[in-house]
C-alpha cells in the first residue's frame, strides 16, 4: 500500500490532474479553432485563391509541389492559438505586461 500512497503524493505534488484537465481543454480548443478557421475564415479567403479550393491550392515549380493552401490554413490556426494563449497569460494571470521571467 505504500506505493499507492507515494503515487497519490506524486499526483498532488506535481499537479498532474490539473495538467490533464488543461491538456483536454487545450485539445478541445484546437478543434474549435480549426473549425472556425476552416468554416468561417477560409471561406472568406477562398475567392482570392486561384481555383477556389484553398485546401488543395498548390504552387508547382517543375517536379516540386508546394501545398500553400494547407500551409496558409495552418498559419492562421497558429496565429489564433498564439493570440488566445497571449490573452490567457495577460488577463488570467492579471499581469500588466507579459514578460519573460
N, C-alpha and C positions, 0 to 999 in steps of 0.2 A: 504493500500500500504506500510505501514511501515514494515510489516512482510517480504515483498519481498526484501526491501532494506536491512534489517537485514540478510536475507538469503544470498544475494549476498555478503555482507561483510564477513559472515561466510565462504563462499566458497573461497574467496580471502585470508582471514587471515590464514586459516588452509590448504591452497593449496590442496583442495580436488580434483580439476580437474587433477593436476599433479599426485596425488596419484592414481587416477583412471586409468590414462594412464599407469603408471608404473605397476599397477596390471594386466592390459590387456596384456602388453608386457611380463610380467613375466609368465603369463599363456601360452602365445604362445611359449615362450622359453622352458617351461617344456614339452610341446607337442613335440617340435623339439628334445629336448634331449632324451625323451622317444623313439622317432623314431630312433635316432642314436644308442641308446643302444640296442633296440630290433632288428633292422635291419642291424646293422653294427658290433657292438662289440660282442653281444651274439652269432651270428652265428660262429664267430671265436672260441668262448669258447665251443660251443656245442659238438665238437668231444671229449672233455675231460670230458663231463658229461655222467655218466652211463645211457644208454638207448638213449642218443642223444637228448632228448627233455628237454631243460633247464627249460621251463616254468612249466612243470609238474614234475620235479625232486623232489623226496621226500626221506626222511630218516625215516624208520619205526622202532620204538622201542616198540614192543608189540602193545598196543592199541593207542600209541602216534604216530602221523604222523606229521613230520616237513617238510613243503614245502620249502626246502632250495634253489631251483632254482629260485622261485619268489623272495625270500629274497635276493639272490645274484644280481638279476636284479635291485631291489630297492636300494641296497647299491651302485651299480655302478652309478645309476641315481643321488643319493645324493652326491657322490663324485664329479661328473661332475658339478652339480649345485653349490656346495660349492666352487669349484675352479673358476667357472665363476664369482660368487659373489666376490671372493677374487680379481680377475683380475680387475673387475669394481671398487672396492674400491681402489685398488692400482693405477691404471692408470687414471681412470676418475676423481678421486679426487686429482690426482697429488701429492700423498704423497710418500715420500721416503720409509717409513716403516709403514705398517698398524699396529696401536697400539690401545689399549683400551683407550678411553678418558673419 
